[in-house]
Amino acid sequence: LARMGGAAAEDGAIVPVGAVSSKAPAGDAEAGGDAAKSGEQREMGAPIRCGVTDPISLGMPTQAEQALSEQLQEEMRRDAPLESQEKMRFRASVLVELRRI
């Protein structure tokens, strides 16, 4: 996380640098957070509801957010590579054997 630029919030939660704080004025989140500060216009997505509550934001990701997502995915590939198909099949066969017992 330190390489990705994270910080600890007052309550001990880990917050990515540039994240909108829950203590920020309501207008900041609606304006697009960092996108509004940098002058970048945030495109809004279609209104959807995937559960009991409304989405936190309908804003589409900015180019900066997409770049950060790619960096995070690259870090995850290096630190925790995915298993090969062979290892996944072996894991599945072990689980089948355990269920049989």
Contact map, one row per residue, 1 for C-alpha under 8 A:
11111100000000000000000000000000000000000000000000000000000000000000000000000000000000000000000000000
11111110000000000000000000000000000000000000000000000000000000000000000000000000000000000000000000000
11111100000000000000000000000000000000000000000000000000000000000000000000000000000000000000000000000
11111100000000010000000000000000000000000000000000000000000000000000001100000000000000000000000000000
11111110000000011000000000000000000000000000000000000000000000000000000000000000000000000000000000000
11111111000001111000000000000000000000000000000000000000000000000000000000000000000000000000000000000
01001111100001111000000000000000000000000000000000000000000000000000000000000000000000000000000000000
00000111111111100000000000000000000000000000000000000000000000000000000000000000000000000000000000000
00000011111111100000000000000000000000000000000000000000000000000000000000000000000000000000000000000
00000001111110000000000000000000000000000000000000000000000000000000000000000000000000000000000000000
00000001111110000000000000000000000000000000000000000000000000000000000000000000000000000000000000000
00000001111111000000000000000000000000000000000000000000000000000000000000000000000000000000000000000
00000001111111100000000000000000000000000000000000000000000000000000000000000000000000000000000000000
00000111100111110000000000000000000000000000000000000000000000000000000000000000000000000000000000000
00000111100011111010000000000000000000000000000000000000000000000000000000000000000000000000000000000
00011110000001111110000000000000000000000000000000000000000000000000000000000000000000000000000000000
00001110000000111110000000000000000000000000000000000000000000000000000000000000000000000000000000000
00000000000000011111000000000000010000000000000000000000000000000000000000000000000000000000000000000
00000000000000111111100000000000110000000000000000000000000000000000000000000000000000000000000000000
00000000000000000111110100011000110000000000000000000000000000000000000000000000000000000000000000000
00000000000000000011111100000000000000000000000000000000000000000000000000000000000000000000000000000
00000000000000000001111100000000000000000000000000000000000000000000000000000000000000000000000000000
00000000000000000000111110000000000000000000000000000000000000000000000000000000000000000000000000000
00000000000000000001111111011000000000000000000000000000000000000000000000000000000000000000000000000
00000000000000000000001111111000000000000000000000000000000000000000000000000000000000000000000000000
00000000000000000000000111111100000000000000000000000000000000000000000000000000000000000000000000000
00000000000000000000000011111110000000000000000000000000000000000000000000000000000000000000000000000
00000000000000000001000111111111100000000000000000000000000000000000000000000000000000000000000000000
00000000000000000001000111111111100000000000000000000000100000000000000000000000000000000000000000000
00000000000000000000000001111111100000000000000000000000100000000000000000000000000000000000000000000
00000000000000000000000000111111101100000000000000000000000000000000000000000000000000000000000000000
00000000000000000000000000011111111100000100000000000000001000000000000000000000000000000000000000000
00000000000000000011000000011111111110000000000000000000000000000000000000000000000000000000000000000
00000000000000000111000000000001111111000000000000000000000000000000000000000000000000000000000000000
00000000000000000000000000000011111111111100000000000000000001000000000000000000000000000000000000000
00000000000000000000000000000011111111111100000000000000000000000000000000000000000000000000000000000
00000000000000000000000000000000111111110000000000000000000000000000000000000000000000000000000000000
00000000000000000000000000000000011111110000000000000000000000000000000000000000000000000000000000000
00000000000000000000000000000000001111111000000000000000000000000000000000000000000000000000000000000
00000000000000000000000000000000001111111100000000000000000001000000000000000000000000000000000000000
00000000000000000000000000000000001100111110000000000000000000000000000000000000000000000000000000000
00000000000000000000000000000001001100011111000000000000001111000000000000000000000000000000000000000
00000000000000000000000000000000000000001111100000000000001110000000000000000000000000000000000000000
00000000000000000000000000000000000000000111110000000000011100000000000000000000000000000000000000000
00000000000000000000000000000000000000000011111000000000011100000000000000000000000000000000000000000
00000000000000000000000000000000000000000001111100000000010000000000000000000000000000000000000000000
00000000000000000000000000000000000000000000111110000000010000000000000000000000000000000000000000000
00000000000000000000000000000000000000000000011111000110000000000000000000000000000000000000000000000
00000000000000000000000000000000000000000000001111111110000000000000000000000000000000000000000000000
00000000000000000000000000000000000000000000000111111110000000000000000000000000000000000000000000000
00000000000000000000000000000000000000000000000011111100000000000000000000000000000000000000000000000
00000000000000000000000000000000000000000000000011111100000000000000000000000000000000000000000000000
00000000000000000000000000000000000000000000000011111110000000000000000000000000000000000000000000000
00000000000000000000000000000000000000000000000111111111000000000000000000000000000000000000000000000
00000000000000000000000000000000000000000000000111001111110000000000000000000000000000000000000000000
00000000000000000000000000000000000000000000000000000111110000000000000000000000000000000000000000000
00000000000000000000000000001100000000000000000000000011111000000000000000000000000000000000000000000
00000000000000000000000000000000000000000001111000000011111100000000000000000000000000000000000000000
00000000000000000000000000000001000000000111100000000000111110000000000000000000000000000000000000000
00000000000000000000000000000000000000000111100000000000011111000000000000000000000000000000000000000
00000000000000000000000000000000000000000110000000000000001111111100000000000000000000000000000000000
00000000000000000000000000000000001000010100000000000000000111111100000000000000000000000000000000000
00000000000000000000000000000000000000000000000000000000000011111110000000000000000000000000000000000
00000000000000000000000000000000000000000000000000000000000011111111000000000000000000000000000000000
00000000000000000000000000000000000000000000000000000000000011111111100000000000000000000000000000000
00000000000000000000000000000000000000000000000000000000000011111111110000000000000000000000000000000
00000000000000000000000000000000000000000000000000000000000000111111111000000000000000000000000000000
00000000000000000000000000000000000000000000000000000000000000011111111100000000000000000000000000000
00000000000000000000000000000000000000000000000000000000000000001111111110000000000000000000000000000
00000000000000000000000000000000000000000000000000000000000000000111111111000000000000000000000000000
00010000000000000000000000000000000000000000000000000000000000000011111111100000000000000000000000000
00010000000000000000000000000000000000000000000000000000000000000001111111110000000000000000000000000
00000000000000000000000000000000000000000000000000000000000000000000111111111000000000000000000000000
00000000000000000000000000000000000000000000000000000000000000000000011111111100000000000000000000000
00000000000000000000000000000000000000000000000000000000000000000000001111111110000000000000000000000
00000000000000000000000000000000000000000000000000000000000000000000000111111111100000000000000000000
00000000000000000000000000000000000000000000000000000000000000000000000011111111110000000000000000000
00000000000000000000000000000000000000000000000000000000000000000000000001111111100000000000000000000
00000000000000000000000000000000000000000000000000000000000000000000000000111111100000000000000000000
00000000000000000000000000000000000000000000000000000000000000000000000000011111110000000000000000000
00000000000000000000000000000000000000000000000000000000000000000000000000011111111000000000000000000
00000000000000000000000000000000000000000000000000000000000000000000000000001001111100000000000000000
00000000000000000000000000000000000000000000000000000000000000000000000000000000111110110000000000000
00000000000000000000000000000000000000000000000000000000000000000000000000000000011111110000000000000
00000000000000000000000000000000000000000000000000000000000000000000000000000000001111111000000000000
00000000000000000000000000000000000000000000000000000000000000000000000000000000000111111100000000000
00000000000000000000000000000000000000000000000000000000000000000000000000000000001111111110000000000
00000000000000000000000000000000000000000000000000000000000000000000000000000000001111111111000000000
00000000000000000000000000000000000000000000000000000000000000000000000000000000000011111111100000000
00000000000000000000000000000000000000000000000000000000000000000000000000000000000001111111110000000
00000000000000000000000000000000000000000000000000000000000000000000000000000000000000111111111000000
00000000000000000000000000000000000000000000000000000000000000000000000000000000000000011111111100000
00000000000000000000000000000000000000000000000000000000000000000000000000000000000000001111111110000
00000000000000000000000000000000000000000000000000000000000000000000000000000000000000000111111111000
00000000000000000000000000000000000000000000000000000000000000000000000000000000000000000011111111100
00000000000000000000000000000000000000000000000000000000000000000000000000000000000000000001111111110
00000000000000000000000000000000000000000000000000000000000000000000000000000000000000000000111111111
00000000000000000000000000000000000000000000000000000000000000000000000000000000000000000000011111111
00000000000000000000000000000000000000000000000000000000000000000000000000000000000000000000001111111
00000000000000000000000000000000000000000000000000000000000000000000000000000000000000000000000111111
00000000000000000000000000000000000000000000000000000000000000000000000000000000000000000000000011111
